[in-house]
Amino acid sequence: MLPLSLGKFHISEDYGFLLPNPLKELPDHYWPWMEIANNLPHLIENHQLRVQVNKMPLLNCEFLKGYQEQRLAHLILSFITMGYVWQEGETQATQVLPRNLALPFVEVSRNLGLPPILVHADLVLTNWTKRNPEGNLDIIFSLPGGESLRGFILVTVLVEKSAVSGIKALVQAVNAILQPSQDALLPALQQLRLSIRDMAGDLAQMHDYVDPDIFYAVIRIFLSGWEDNPAMPVGLIYEGVSKEPLKYSGGSAAQSTVLHAFDAFLGIQHGKQSADFLHRMRGYMPPSHKAFIEEICSAPSLKEYVLSSGNCQLLTAYNQCVEALAELRSYHITVVTKYVITAAAKAKSRGSDHLPGPPQALEDRGTGGTAVLSFLKSVRNKTLEAILYQGVN
């Protein structure tokens, strides 16, 4: 096996899986898309988005030059699609995506190897920009949810950014095993633990920037898909693409490559139901990121190397990585409990006020369609099972 490197998988040394310096403008030919995308919250809240999309010209994707423009086009068309489907709420979700939106969205999706729906690679990885030279961040496109949506996206951007040192440490560790070099492996594992701890620290900022009631009652529906969603049991017809409805899962943290990579490296084995869902979510990642996970899976086993080394420091460092990952997952459960489970109970008792009626279809489910708490607890518990004991294989 050749030494592992990030560049081969289009992973940035500075930004990790985040797209470095995403574009904010498409060529003039795509002005009709840009105009709608820049006004999405207003159009949705005034029930005008479907009207505007239905008047939109059918544009060809041939003028999209290069990877960055393709990613921006996918971001724009995915945002417009989510707004179009869910503009009137879950009880009046559209059953058909019009051809002037469906055809270019499917074309650009095929070019990128991504599904034609909003994914983590759109919402977070491509939807960030530096507002000023000091590096203050902003989002490029929005949906209803105002500052809470902005906070949700940017906090997730920060979590991805904190993972960069861990991804680089993972690469160093894999190469240390290939050499092999215990001296190089130990600091790499120690750095991975610090990175995971920093990710949890950034995730905690969610409480400062995201209102749970707005997240649950306003934002969440626009991240929901049309697979495993009772509000759209048969899926969505992409007009001009397929006469049969197509099913795709909504946006999910499980579409982030980071934790998949850490799991693969640490040798964490999830239960069948969770593992099947996580494996399916790899199809919602950019293909080069999915290939990175597969490369780690085919690398020599870290667990076996640590156990056979007889090195107590390596064993401790490995276990500290596993414990940090379990703590991050426990904290994620705390966040999801606040923003989904507790918020759902509040929405039920609140009745009508300035917020729309609470969504029913995904009440106890993640936007990806899983039974969210049982899934997250299973993933956390299986992480803890990976802890090693000296002399035990």
Secondary structure, 3 states (H helix, E strand, C coil): CCCCCCHHHCCECCCECCCCCCCCCCCHHHHHHHHHHCCHHHHHHCCCHHHHHHCCCCCCHHHCCHHHHHHHHHHHHHHHHHHHHHCCCHHHCCCEECHHHHHHHHHHHHHHCCCCCCCHHHHHHCCCEECCCCCCEECCCCCCCHHHHHHHHHHHHHHHHHCHHHHHHHHHHHHHHHCCCHHHHHHHHHHHHHHHHHHHHHHCCHHHHCCHHHHHHHHHHHHCCCCCCCCCCCCEEECCCCCCCECCCCCCHHHCHHHHHHHHHHCCCCCHHHHHHHHHHHHHCCHHHHHHHHHHHHCCCHHHHHHHHCCHHHHHHHHHHHHHHHHHHHHHHHHHHHHHHHHHHHHHHHCCCCCCCCCCCCCCECCCCCEHHHHHHHHHHHHHCCCCCCCCC
